[in-house]
Each structure stands twice: as C-alpha cells, then as structure tokens.
Amino acid sequence: MTRVLIVDDHRLFRSGVRAELGDSIEVVGEAEDVETAVKAIAEHRPDVVLLDVHMPGGGGQEVLRRVLGAGSQVRFLALSVSDAAEDVIGVIRGGARGYVTKNISGKELTDAIRRVAEGDAVFSPRLAGFVLDAFASSEAPSIDPELDSLTQREREVLRLIARGYAYKEIAKELFISVKTVETHVSSVLRKLQLSNRHELSRWATARRLV
C-alpha cells in the first residue's frame, strides 16, 4: 500500500483528506508547516508527500528545497487551492512530480497519489498547459515588482476577488476568517495603490492572474 504524508496548515483539511483516502492509502503522518514537514518526512519516509503550496515558514517550495536538497528520494504531489501559473511552475521547478487543486475528488486524488508513487507526473487538466508552456520556453518569466510585493496569501485573495467572489466565499475557500480576508484586501490595495475591488479586478485581469 502506498504510504503518504499530508502537509497542510489547516487541520480540518488534513482530516478531510484522510477521510477521502479511506483505507486505499496509508497515511503515515501529518505536518502543518515547513519545519514539521521536514522532520516528519525524515521520520516516516513516505512514498509520496501531499504538499500544500502556501504554508508558514516558506511554503511548499522551501520544503522541496530542504528535503530534495538533502538527497531524499521521496516524491511530492502538490495539493493546493491555488491554480496560478507561478505557483504551479514554482513547485514543479522545485522538484514536485505533480500538482492538483483542492476541488479534486477522493478517487481522483487516490489515483494521482498512486501514479506519482509509480513515477508518473500528474496534473489537474488545465494546469498541464502552464507546465508545458513554461518548460517549452527558453525565456525566464518577466519580473513584476508590484506582484512580487504581495505575499502568496494576498495573491490568492486577489485572484478570488478578481473572479467575483464575495468576502465570505473567499474566507470559506481559503479556510480563513472574513476579518482576515478584509485585512489582506486592505494590504493589497495599499501596496498596489488602488482604491477598490473593481480596480483590483482590472489590475489582476491585465496580468492574466484570473
């Protein structure tokens, strides 16, 4: 049976993944941030690590850097709410074998884990194009100082705002409070020197972040 370790900073989400996987996959451990992930991977030596992209301590890319940089042969499958091209490309360049979004079904996730354990690369359908385009191009992605000034969580909130989500919907999607969403929106508006969510939407659309 394939042995999996779940890395995500939301306890309820980790519990939900365990329930969805059922008896088909052996969950050997959990971790909630970069430090606990690195320690748990060394301790449990799973076949596959289900890795959230955005977490305290540096996120999924930092876990990849530290674990794979130490010579580990464990395989990583990113599992994230984000479907942004820069997130997908970042973790794949970091060494992950696949990337699926959190709206995946339990059966699909089980199949994805098994395929990654066997050495395949697995992506949610619309994400595969990002990866192909990125690695087919010899040019590095352009630098956007304004976008780079935003944290990963602020980018997630920005994308959902641009897609027309209400604050309550964003809070539910990202497992955070409405108050936290409001704080992130205020921070993004300040950093980008914009006045309202309509300007945010136009800004995000112009950069193809939606």
N, CA, C and O of each residue as an XYZ file, in Angstrom:
840
protein
N       0.841     -1.197      0.000
C       0.000      0.000      0.000
C       0.881      1.254      0.000
O       1.875      1.326      0.722
N       0.506      2.225     -0.810
C       1.264      3.474     -0.896
C       1.179      4.239      0.420
O       0.099      4.391      0.991
N       2.324      4.718      0.895
C       2.411      5.438      2.167
C       2.517      6.940      1.893
O       3.367      7.382      1.120
N       1.645      7.715      2.535
C       1.538      9.141      2.247
C       1.653      9.971      3.526
O       1.188      9.569      4.593
N       2.283     11.133      3.393
C       2.314     12.115      4.476
C       1.620     13.375      3.978
O       1.906     13.848      2.878
N       0.704     13.926      4.786
C      -0.082     15.092      4.384
C       0.508     16.352      5.016
O       0.647     16.434      6.237
N       0.848     17.320      4.189
C       1.410     18.587      4.674
C       0.463     19.725      4.289
O       0.334     20.067      3.113
N      -0.191     20.300      5.282
C      -1.118     21.405      5.062
C      -1.311     22.134      6.382
O      -1.325     21.505      7.440
N      -1.459     23.449      6.331
C      -1.544     24.210      7.573
C      -2.952     24.294      8.156
O      -3.169     24.998      9.142
N      -3.908     23.586      7.561
C      -5.271     23.558      8.092
C      -5.617     22.141      8.581
O      -5.707     21.200      7.792
N      -5.803     22.018      9.879
C      -6.067     20.700     10.471
C      -7.326     20.056      9.906
O      -7.339     18.859      9.619
N      -8.393     20.853      9.746
C      -9.641     20.299      9.228
C      -9.469     19.776      7.805
O     -10.064     18.765      7.433
N      -8.659     20.464      7.017
C      -8.424     19.975      5.655
C      -7.652     18.653      5.687
O      -7.972     17.732      4.936
N      -6.633     18.557      6.556
C      -5.875     17.303      6.661
C      -6.795     16.156      7.050
O      -6.683     15.054      6.512
N      -7.703     16.415      7.984
C      -8.645     15.385      8.411
C      -9.554     14.980      7.258
O      -9.874     13.803      7.093
N      -9.967     15.962      6.464
C     -10.817     15.666      5.316
C     -10.120     14.809      4.279
O     -10.733     13.916      3.694
N      -8.834     15.074      4.045
C      -8.065     14.266      3.094
C      -7.946     12.829      3.595
O      -8.109     11.882      2.826
N      -7.661     12.672      4.883
C      -7.599     11.326      5.478
C      -8.903     10.565      5.219
O      -8.893      9.404      4.811
N     -10.020     11.248      5.466
C     -11.319     10.602      5.293
C     -11.566     10.220      3.834
O     -12.092      9.143      3.552
N     -11.184     11.104      2.907
C     -11.387     10.832      1.487
C     -10.535      9.661      0.998
O     -10.973      8.877      0.156
N      -9.331      9.549      1.523
C      -8.438      8.468      1.085
C      -8.868      7.120      1.646
O      -8.621      6.076      1.043
N      -9.517      7.156      2.813
C     -10.022      5.918      3.402
C      -8.942      4.885      3.639
O      -7.853      5.202      4.117
N      -9.257      3.635      3.298
C      -8.323      2.530      3.511
C      -7.466      2.232      2.287
O      -6.664      1.298      2.295
N      -7.639      3.030      1.238
C      -6.927      2.736     -0.008
C      -5.489      3.215      0.013
O      -4.649      2.708     -0.731
N      -5.201      4.201      0.872
C      -3.866      4.774      1.004
C      -3.511      4.820      2.485
O      -4.351      5.181      3.309
N      -2.287      4.461      2.832
C      -1.859      4.520      4.234
C      -1.294      5.910      4.540
O      -0.255      6.291      4.002
N      -1.971      6.657      5.394
C      -1.485      7.968      5.822
C      -0.576      7.757      7.035
O      -1.039      7.374      8.109
N       0.719      8.011      6.850
C       1.697      7.708      7.904
C       1.953      8.890      8.832
O       2.568      8.724      9.886
N       1.484     10.094      8.453
C       1.724     11.244      9.311
C       1.185     12.515      8.696
O       0.720     12.530      7.557
N       1.257     13.590      9.480
C       0.801     14.907      9.037
C       1.802     15.964      9.485
O       2.586     15.742     10.408
N       1.765     17.115      8.819
C       2.588     18.256      9.212
C       1.849     19.526      8.842
O       1.040     19.534      7.914
N       2.129     20.618      9.579
C       1.367     21.845      9.382
C       2.191     23.025      8.886
O       1.634     24.068      8.544
N       3.510     22.870      8.844
C       4.360     23.956      8.353
C       5.673     23.366      7.853
O       5.854     22.149      7.850
N       6.577     24.225      7.435
C       7.823     23.750      6.832
C       8.638     22.907      7.806
O       9.089     21.817      7.454
N       8.829     23.401      9.026
C       9.675     22.693      9.990
C       9.129     21.317     10.334
O       9.869     20.333     10.332
N       7.819     21.245     10.632
C       7.247     19.944     10.988
C       7.226     19.010      9.782
O       7.322     17.792      9.933
N       7.101     19.584      8.583
C       7.104     18.754      7.376
C       8.460     18.097      7.167
O       8.542     16.895      6.913
N       9.517     18.884      7.274
C      10.871     18.341      7.071
C      11.158     17.227      8.082
O      11.714     16.188      7.727
N      10.779     17.451      9.333
C      11.016     16.439     10.374
C      10.176     15.183     10.143
O      10.670     14.065     10.286
N       8.896     15.376      9.784
C       8.011     14.228      9.589
C       8.427     13.380      8.392
O       8.332     12.154      8.434
N       8.886     14.028      7.331
C       9.335     13.288      6.144
C      10.556     12.439      6.488
O      10.653     11.287      6.064
N      11.485     13.006      7.256
C      12.678     12.253      7.659
C      12.311     11.097      8.571
O      12.915     10.026      8.500
N      11.324     11.311      9.426
C      10.936     10.271     10.390
C      10.139      9.140      9.755
O      10.398      7.967     10.023
N       9.164      9.492      8.908
C       8.237      8.483      8.382
C       8.642      7.915      7.024
O       8.187      6.834      6.651
N       9.473      8.613      6.293
C       9.923      8.175      4.966
C       8.764      7.681      4.081
O       8.743      6.521      3.671
N       7.812      8.562      3.793
C       6.656      8.169      2.970
C       7.048      7.957      1.512
O       8.116      8.386      1.075
N       6.177      7.297      0.775
C       6.385      7.165     -0.669
C       6.066      8.479     -1.376
O       6.753      8.884     -2.313
N       5.002      9.135     -0.901
C       4.538     10.384     -1.514
C       4.196     11.385     -0.413
O       3.631     11.018      0.617
N       4.538     12.634     -0.639
C       4.137     13.721      0.258
C       3.097     14.570     -0.475
O       3.354     15.091     -1.560
N       1.910     14.697      0.143
C       0.902     15.632     -0.362
C       1.245     16.994      0.199
O       1.185     17.198      1.412
N       1.601     17.922     -0.655
C       2.223     19.172     -0.217
C       1.386     20.401     -0.565
O       1.111     20.664     -1.735
N       0.983     21.153      0.469
C       0.330     22.433      0.229
C       1.384     23.441     -0.244
O       2.545     23.368      0.158
N       0.975     24.367     -1.087
C       1.921     25.328     -1.649
C       2.203     26.480     -0.684
O       3.344     26.925     -0.559
N       1.159     26.958     -0.005
C       1.298     28.131      0.859
C       1.138     27.735      2.321
O       0.058     27.335      2.755
N       2.234     27.853      3.075
C       2.243     27.477      4.495
C       3.199     28.381      5.248
O       4.052     29.029      4.642
N       3.062     28.428      6.578
C       4.031     29.181      7.380
C       5.443     28.622      7.232
O       5.628     27.410      7.125
N       6.416     29.488      7.227
C       7.809     29.050      7.222
C       8.456     28.987      5.863
O       9.599     28.543      5.750
N       7.751     29.424      4.810
C       8.378     29.424      3.493
C       7.605     28.691      2.416
O       7.933     28.802      1.235
N       6.577     27.938      2.806
C       5.725     27.281      1.816
C       6.301     25.998      1.251
O       7.361     25.524      1.661
N       5.552     25.444      0.280
C       5.927     24.167     -0.309
C       7.289     24.173     -0.974
O       8.005     23.172     -0.931
N       7.657     25.289     -1.590
C       8.945     25.337     -2.274
C      10.108     25.199     -1.291
O      11.142     24.625     -1.632
N       9.946     25.716     -0.088
C      11.001     25.591      0.917
C      11.123     24.142      1.395
O      12.228     23.658      1.642
N       9.994     23.457      1.525
C      10.033     22.034      1.884
C      10.773     21.240      0.804
O      11.631     20.412      1.109
N      10.437     21.499     -0.442
C      11.107     20.822     -1.560
C      12.610     21.079     -1.535
O      13.413     20.160     -1.694
N      12.972     22.325     -1.337
C      14.399     22.692     -1.342
C      15.160     21.937     -0.253
O      16.236     21.392     -0.500
N      14.598     21.911      0.936
C      15.314     21.302      2.058
C      15.329     19.780      1.994
O      16.342     19.154      2.308
N      14.222     19.189      1.592
C      14.146     17.721      1.575
C      14.895     17.141      0.377
O      15.734     16.255      0.542
N      14.602     17.628     -0.814
C      15.268     17.104     -2.010
C      16.731     17.529     -2.055
O      17.578     16.814     -2.590
N      17.020     18.702     -1.487
C      18.401     19.166     -1.437
C      19.279     18.292     -0.559
O      20.498     18.252     -0.725
N      18.644     17.585      0.385
C      19.382     16.676      1.275
C      19.532     15.283      0.667
O      20.105     14.386      1.286
N      19.012     15.112     -0.552
C      19.187     13.828     -1.238
C      18.051     12.847     -1.089
O      18.176     11.703     -1.525
N      16.945     13.251     -0.489
C      15.808     12.351     -0.319
C      15.215     11.950     -1.670
O      15.222     12.733     -2.620
N      14.707     10.729     -1.741
C      14.095     10.226     -2.969
C      12.568     10.262     -2.909
O      11.903      9.769     -3.820
N      12.008     10.839     -1.848
C      10.556     10.910     -1.715
C       9.956     11.706     -2.861
O      10.578     12.642     -3.365
N       8.752     11.338     -3.273
C       8.074     12.039     -4.357
C       7.021     12.976     -3.784
O       6.356     12.653     -2.800
N       6.877     14.135     -4.407
C       5.952     15.158     -3.928
C       4.818     15.375     -4.924
O       5.040     15.451     -6.133
N       3.594     15.474     -4.394
C       2.431     15.851     -5.183
C       1.832     17.091     -4.531
O       1.327     17.014     -3.410
N       1.879     18.232     -5.211
C       1.318     19.466     -4.672
C      -0.202     19.393     -4.709
O      -0.792     18.973     -5.704
N      -0.829     19.809     -3.607
C      -2.288     19.825     -3.495
C      -2.659     21.186     -2.931
O      -2.444     21.446     -1.747
N      -3.214     22.060     -3.769
C      -3.385     23.452     -3.362
C      -4.686     24.040     -3.870
O      -5.246     23.579     -4.866
N      -5.165     25.071     -3.168
C      -6.320     25.823     -3.641
C      -5.934     26.710     -4.820
O      -6.793     27.103     -5.610
N      -4.656     27.025     -4.939
C      -4.189     27.925     -5.987
C      -4.005     27.199     -7.315
O      -3.443     26.106     -7.373
N      -4.493     27.834     -8.379
C      -4.235     27.305     -9.724
C      -3.469     28.329    -10.554
O      -3.552     28.344    -11.782
N      -2.720     29.187     -9.859
C      -1.944     30.223    -10.540
C      -0.706     29.626    -11.201
O      -0.058     28.736    -10.650
N      -0.394     30.127    -12.380
C       0.728     29.585    -13.150
C       2.036     29.654    -12.372
O       2.824     28.709    -12.400
N       2.279     30.790    -11.665
C       3.563     30.918    -10.971
C       3.703     29.917     -9.830
O       4.810     29.474     -9.524
N       2.568     29.553     -9.189
C       2.624     28.556     -8.125
C       2.913     27.170     -8.693
O       3.754     26.431     -8.180
N       2.196     26.838     -9.765
C       2.381     25.523    -10.395
C       3.819     25.365    -10.877
O       4.479     24.372    -10.571
N       4.293     26.339    -11.624
C       5.641     26.262    -12.195
C       6.699     26.261    -11.101
O       7.706     25.560    -11.201
N       6.465     27.055    -10.048
C       7.443     27.141     -8.964
C       7.699     25.810     -8.277
O       8.849     25.435     -8.052
N       6.627     25.090     -7.942
C       6.840     23.818     -7.236
C       7.328     22.717     -8.174
O       8.047     21.812     -7.750
N       6.941     22.790     -9.439
C       7.449     21.787    -10.393
C       8.940     22.003    -10.636
O       9.711     21.045    -10.694
N       9.336     23.246    -10.776
C      10.767     23.530    -10.895
C      11.506     23.095     -9.626
O      12.674     22.708     -9.674
N      10.800     23.166     -8.490
C      11.404     22.769     -7.219
C      11.546     21.272     -7.050
O      12.265     20.815     -6.161
N      10.863     20.491     -7.901
C      11.032     19.046     -7.852
C       9.775     18.231     -7.618
O       9.854     17.005     -7.550
N       8.608     18.870     -7.490
C       7.367     18.115     -7.312
C       7.050     17.333     -8.584
O       7.380     17.764     -9.689
N       6.400     16.170     -8.413
C       6.070     15.313     -9.553
C       4.691     15.601    -10.128
O       4.319     15.068    -11.173
N       3.931     16.453     -9.431
C       2.598     16.753     -9.933
C       1.959     17.873     -9.138
O       2.487     18.312     -8.116
N       0.800     18.333     -9.630
C       0.105     19.450     -8.986
C      -1.376     19.284     -9.277
O      -1.798     19.274    -10.433
N      -2.161     19.154     -8.208
C      -3.609     19.062     -8.364
C      -4.262     20.073     -7.435
O      -3.693     20.439     -6.407
N      -5.454     20.523     -7.797
C      -6.153     21.516     -6.988
C      -7.099     20.836     -6.009
O      -7.459     19.671     -6.176
N      -7.499     21.595     -4.968
C      -8.241     21.012     -3.852
C      -9.698     20.691     -4.162
O     -10.417     20.204     -3.289
N     -10.150     20.955     -5.390
C     -11.502     20.535     -5.753
C     -11.503     19.127     -6.361
O     -12.515     18.676     -6.896
N     -10.372     18.445     -6.274
C     -10.249     17.087     -6.791
C     -11.077     16.129     -5.928
O     -11.213     16.340     -4.723
N     -11.623     15.088     -6.536
C     -12.403     14.109     -5.773
C     -11.472     13.138     -5.044
O     -10.286     13.039     -5.361
N     -12.020     12.433     -4.075
C     -11.223     11.460     -3.328
C     -10.651     10.377     -4.219
O      -9.494      9.986     -4.062
N     -11.448      9.893     -5.149
C     -10.987      8.836     -6.062
C      -9.875      9.354     -6.966
O      -8.875      8.672     -7.191
N     -10.061     10.569     -7.482
C      -9.037     11.159     -8.351
C      -7.739     11.391     -7.588
O      -6.653     11.189     -8.130
N      -7.850     11.813     -6.332
C      -6.657     12.044     -5.526
C      -5.928     10.740     -5.244
O      -4.700     10.683     -5.303
N      -6.682      9.702     -4.939
C      -6.080      8.379     -4.713
C      -5.316      7.917     -5.951
O      -4.189      7.434     -5.851
N      -5.936      8.069     -7.109
C      -5.285      7.676     -8.367
C      -4.026      8.509     -8.612
O      -3.004      7.983     -9.051
N      -4.106      9.812     -8.324
C      -2.960     10.699     -8.539
C      -1.795     10.302     -7.636
O      -0.646     10.284     -8.077
N      -2.086      9.985     -6.380
C      -1.037      9.576     -5.442
C      -0.355      8.306     -5.928
O       0.872      8.213     -5.911
N      -1.132      7.341     -6.354
C      -0.553      6.068     -6.834
C       0.304      6.278     -8.075
O       1.368      5.675     -8.212
N      -0.159      7.127     -8.970
C       0.606      7.384    -10.190
C       1.929      8.070     -9.876
O       2.964      7.721    -10.444
N       1.894      9.050     -8.968
C       3.132      9.730     -8.582
C       4.086      8.750     -7.903
O       5.294      8.801     -8.134
N       3.554      7.864     -7.073
C       4.378      6.855     -6.398
C       5.072      5.947     -7.415
O       6.178      5.460     -7.178
N       4.405      5.731     -8.548
C       4.964      4.873     -9.599
C       5.907      5.628    -10.538
O       6.511      5.036    -11.432
N       6.027      6.954    -10.321
C       6.965      7.731    -11.129
C       6.351      8.597    -12.196
O       7.066      9.287    -12.923
N       5.008      8.573    -12.308
C       4.353      9.412    -13.313
C       4.283     10.867    -12.850
O       4.429     11.159    -11.663
N       4.062     11.761    -13.788
C       3.775     13.167    -13.484
C       2.270     13.374    -13.635
O       1.675     12.941    -14.622
N       1.659     14.035    -12.655
C       0.205     14.175    -12.646
C      -0.181     15.641    -12.444
O       0.347     16.318    -11.562
N      -1.120     16.123    -13.282
C      -1.595     17.493    -13.154
C      -3.100     17.547    -13.362
O      -3.661     16.777    -14.141
N      -3.754     18.479    -12.645
C      -5.137     18.776    -12.983
C      -5.151     19.262    -14.426
O      -4.225     19.953    -14.849
N      -6.198     18.911    -15.200
C      -6.201     19.155    -16.653
C      -5.757     20.550    -17.093
O      -4.906     20.667    -17.975
N      -6.312     21.611    -16.500
C      -5.988     22.956    -17.003
C      -4.597     23.424    -16.585
O      -4.100     24.421    -17.109
N      -3.961     22.719    -15.647
C      -2.645     23.133    -15.183
C      -1.517     22.597    -16.059
O      -0.423     23.160    -16.085
N      -1.784     21.527    -16.762
C      -0.736     20.923    -17.585
C      -0.190     21.903    -18.618
O       1.001     21.893    -18.928
N      -1.074     22.750    -19.149
C      -0.640     23.724    -20.153
C       0.366     24.712    -19.603
O       1.296     25.109    -20.305
N       0.188     25.119    -18.334
C       1.143     26.045    -17.721
C       2.546     25.438    -17.745
O       3.527     26.090    -18.102
N       2.601     24.167    -17.352
C       3.896     23.498    -17.226
C       4.547     23.323    -18.597
O       5.738     23.587    -18.765
N       3.758     22.878    -19.574
C       4.287     22.690    -20.924
C       4.799     24.007    -21.500
O       5.879     24.053    -22.090
N       4.024     25.073    -21.329
C       4.429     26.373    -21.853
C       5.708     26.868    -21.183
O       6.596     27.414    -21.837
N       5.784     26.667    -19.869
C       6.938     27.167    -19.115
C       8.221     26.466    -19.519
O       9.259     27.105    -19.694
N       8.149     25.150    -19.667
C       9.367     24.408    -19.962
C       9.689     24.375    -21.457
O      10.801     24.025    -21.852
N       8.713     24.740    -22.278
C       8.982     24.837    -23.711
C       9.669     26.153    -24.042
O      10.360     26.266    -25.055
N       9.474     27.151    -23.177
C      10.048     28.474    -23.415
C      11.447     28.563    -22.823
O      11.692     28.097    -21.710
N      12.335     29.148    -23.554
C      13.704     29.323    -23.049
C      13.849     30.616    -22.267
O      14.884     30.876    -21.654
N      12.775     31.441    -22.299
C      12.841     32.720    -21.632
C      12.339     32.614    -20.202
O      11.361     31.917    -19.930
N      12.998     33.296    -19.301
C      12.548     33.329    -17.916
C      11.322     34.229    -17.832
O      11.193     35.179    -18.604
N      10.402     33.927    -16.876
C       9.239     34.794    -16.733
C       9.637     36.208    -16.349
O      10.593     36.412    -15.601
N       8.895     37.187    -16.868
C       9.230     38.575    -16.591
C       9.011     38.901    -15.118
O       8.173     38.291    -14.454
N       9.768     39.864    -14.618
C       9.671     40.268    -13.225
C       8.657     41.386    -13.103
O       8.704     42.362    -13.852
N       7.741     41.244    -12.161
C       6.722     42.257    -11.912
C       6.885     42.719    -10.472
O       6.427     42.031     -9.560
N       7.524     43.865    -10.237
C       7.786     44.327     -8.868
C       6.529     44.466     -8.027
O       6.544     44.156     -6.836
N       5.426     44.935     -8.641
C       4.193     45.091     -7.880
C       3.652     43.746     -7.428
O       3.251     43.588     -6.275
N       3.641     42.766     -8.343
C       3.167     41.432     -7.993
C       4.082     40.790     -6.951
O       3.617     40.125     -6.025
N       5.373     40.995     -7.115
C       6.333     40.415     -6.177
C       6.208     41.007     -4.777
O       6.654     40.398     -3.804
N       5.606     42.187     -4.671
C       5.449     42.814     -3.358
C       4.351     42.154     -2.532
O       4.277     42.358     -1.320
N       3.495     41.361     -3.184
C       2.392     40.699     -2.492
C       2.825     39.351     -1.936
O       3.625     38.643     -2.546
N       2.289     39.006     -0.775
C       2.534     37.675     -0.229
C       1.717     36.660     -1.021
O       0.824     37.031     -1.783
N       2.030     35.365     -0.836
C       1.287     34.329     -1.548
C      -0.191     34.360     -1.178
O      -1.054     34.192     -2.039
N      -0.482     34.577      0.104
C      -1.882     34.616      0.529
C      -2.600     35.820     -0.072
O      -3.762     35.716     -0.464
N      -1.919     36.955     -0.147
C      -2.521     38.134     -0.760
C      -2.820     37.890     -2.237
O      -3.823     38.376     -2.758
N      -1.955     37.141     -2.908
C      -2.208     36.819     -4.316
C      -3.449     35.947     -4.453
O      -4.253     36.140     -5.364
N      -3.600     34.987     -3.545
C      -4.772     34.107     -3.593
C      -6.054     34.918     -3.422
O      -7.018     34.740     -4.166
N      -6.051     35.818     -2.424
C      -7.225     36.651     -2.178
C      -7.496     37.542     -3.392
O      -8.647     37.705     -3.797
N      -6.453     38.112     -3.966
C      -6.593     38.981     -5.136
C      -7.253     38.238     -6.291
O      -8.158     38.768     -6.936
N      -6.804     37.015     -6.554
C      -7.368     36.231     -7.656
C      -8.860     35.974     -7.449
O      -9.656     36.095     -8.380
N      -9.220     35.623     -6.237
C     -10.620     35.320     -5.965
C     -11.485     36.578     -6.024
O     -12.630     36.523     -6.474
N     -10.949     37.703     -5.573
C     -11.650     38.983     -5.711
C     -11.914     39.260     -7.188
O     -13.014     39.654     -7.575
N     -10.881     39.046     -8.004
C     -10.999     39.317     -9.439
C     -11.998     38.383    -10.123
O     -12.562     38.720    -11.164
N     -12.211     37.215     -9.533
C     -13.182     36.266    -10.091
C     -14.602     36.536     -9.597
O     -15.536     35.819     -9.955
N     -14.757     37.569     -8.778
C     -16.087     37.963     -8.345
C     -16.553     37.339     -7.047
O     -17.732     37.437     -6.704
N     -15.641     36.692     -6.310
C     -16.017     36.074     -5.041
C     -16.339     37.145     -3.997
O     -15.676     38.181     -3.947
N     -17.345     36.903     -3.170
C     -17.623     37.756     -2.018
C     -16.639     37.411     -0.904
O     -16.017     36.349     -0.922
N     -16.504     38.316      0.062
C     -15.556     38.079      1.157
C     -15.848     36.764      1.882
O     -14.926     36.022      2.219
N     -17.126     36.477      2.122
C     -17.494     35.231      2.815
C     -17.088     34.003      1.997
O     -16.654     32.992      2.547
N     -17.236     34.110      0.681
C     -16.862     32.989     -0.198
C     -15.348     32.785     -0.191
O     -14.867     31.652     -0.188
N     -14.609     33.885     -0.188
C     -13.142     33.790     -0.130
C     -12.708     33.158      1.183
O     -11.822     32.303      1.205
N     -13.332     33.580      2.277
C     -12.998     33.027      3.588
C     -13.217     31.516      3.609
O     -12.390     30.776      4.140
N     -14.311     31.066      3.042
C     -14.618     29.629      3.004
C     -13.627     28.883      2.116
O     -13.168     27.795      2.466
N     -13.303     29.465      0.976
C     -12.402     28.825      0.014
C     -10.993     28.660      0.583
O     -10.334     27.649      0.339
N     -10.534     29.660      1.345
C      -9.156     29.659      1.845
C      -9.046     29.230      3.308
O      -7.956     29.234      3.880
N     -10.184     28.860      3.913
C     -10.189     28.417      5.312
C      -9.653     29.502      6.255
O      -8.874     29.220      7.166
N     -10.085     30.742      6.020
C      -9.688     31.850      6.888
C     -10.941     32.638      7.253
O     -12.009     32.393      6.693
N     -10.824     33.575      8.181
C     -11.975     34.361      8.603
C     -12.238     35.511      7.633
O     -11.361     35.911      6.868
N     -13.476     36.039      7.682
C     -13.820     37.195      6.855
C     -12.946     38.393      7.234
O     -12.523     39.164      6.374
N     -12.686     38.533      8.530
C     -11.836     39.628      9.002
C     -10.440     39.533      8.391
O      -9.856     40.548      8.012
N      -9.910     38.326      8.298
C      -8.584     38.132      7.702
C      -8.613     38.473      6.216
O      -7.664     39.052      5.688
N      -9.699     38.113      5.545
C      -9.844     38.477      4.128
C      -9.814     39.998      3.979
O      -9.127     40.524      3.103
N     -10.550     40.695      4.824
C     -10.591     42.154      4.770
C      -9.202     42.754      4.995
O      -8.822     43.731      4.349
N      -8.455     42.154      5.918
C      -7.095     42.630      6.185
C      -6.204     42.459      4.967
O      -5.431     43.355      4.629
N      -6.310     41.301      4.300
C      -5.499     41.046      3.105
C      -5.868     42.010      1.977
O      -4.993     42.532      1.287
N      -7.171     42.241      1.797
C      -7.612     43.149      0.727
C      -7.078     44.559      0.980
O      -6.602     45.222      0.058
N      -7.157     45.017      2.236
C      -6.636     46.346      2.576
C      -5.146     46.442      2.292
O      -4.663     47.459      1.796
N      -4.421     45.376      2.611
C      -2.980     45.355      2.374
C      -2.663     45.407      0.882
O      -1.756     46.125      0.460
N      -3.417     44.641      0.080
C      -3.198     44.630     -1.367
C      -3.498     46.002     -1.965
O      -2.741     46.505     -2.795
N      -4.602     46.600     -1.540
C      -4.954     47.928     -2.044
C      -3.854     48.942     -1.728
O      -3.507     49.782     -2.558
N      -3.317     48.847     -0.523
C      -2.262     49.783     -0.115
C      -0.997     49.573     -0.939
O      -0.406     50.534     -1.432
N      -0.580     48.315     -1.089
C       0.651     48.018     -1.820
C       0.555     48.403     -3.297
O       1.522     48.886     -3.886
N      -0.616     48.184     -3.884
C      -0.782     48.458     -5.316
C      -1.291     49.868     -5.582
O      -1.433     50.282     -6.733
N      -1.563     50.602     -4.501
C      -2.051     51.976     -4.601
C      -3.339     52.037     -5.429
O      -3.480     52.866     -6.328
N      -4.264     51.146     -5.102
C      -5.573     51.108     -5.742
C      -6.640     51.483     -4.722
O      -6.380     51.504     -3.519
N      -7.859     51.782     -5.218
C      -8.883     52.326     -4.333
C      -9.986     51.346     -3.958
O     -10.564     51.463     -2.878
N     -10.292     50.377     -4.830
C     -11.420     49.487     -4.553
C     -11.253     48.150     -5.270
O     -10.311     47.957     -6.037
N     -12.191     47.223     -5.006
C     -12.079     45.879     -5.576
C     -12.237     45.870     -7.091
O     -11.724     44.970     -7.757
N     -12.942     46.861     -7.650
C     -13.083     46.920     -9.112
C     -11.739     47.224     -9.773
O     -11.412     46.663    -10.819
N     -10.974     48.107     -9.162
C      -9.631     48.393     -9.676
C      -8.724     47.181     -9.500
O      -7.880     46.895    -10.350
N      -8.907     46.470     -8.386
C      -8.135     45.239     -8.174
C      -8.418     44.229     -9.280
O      -7.501     43.597     -9.804
N      -9.682     44.083     -9.628
C     -10.071     43.123    -10.666
C      -9.429     43.469    -12.007
O      -8.924     42.594    -12.710
N      -9.455     44.755    -12.350
C      -8.840     45.179    -13.613
C      -7.333     44.942    -13.593
O      -6.748     44.518    -14.590
N      -6.709     45.221    -12.445
C      -5.260     45.028    -12.305
C      -4.903     43.558    -12.492
O      -3.959     43.226    -13.209
N      -5.664     42.681    -11.844
C      -5.389     41.240    -11.932
C      -5.642     40.708    -13.338
O      -4.884     39.879    -13.841
N      -6.714     41.190    -13.972
C      -7.046     40.731    -15.320
C      -5.963     41.152    -16.322
O      -5.612     40.394    -17.227
N      -5.446     42.358    -16.147
C      -4.395     42.853    -17.042
C      -3.135     42.001    -16.970
O      -2.372     41.928    -17.933
N      -2.921     41.360    -15.831
C      -1.743     40.496    -15.647
C      -2.071     39.013    -15.804
O      -1.253     38.144    -15.502
N      -3.259     38.750    -16.271
C      -3.717     37.368    -16.531
C      -3.621     36.491    -15.278
O      -3.226     35.327    -15.349
N      -3.988     37.069    -14.138
C      -3.960     36.308    -12.898
C      -5.296     35.627    -12.611
O      -5.391     34.795    -11.709
N      -6.305     35.973    -13.362
C      -7.660     35.456    -13.092
C      -7.806     34.056    -13.646
O      -8.870     33.449    -13.520
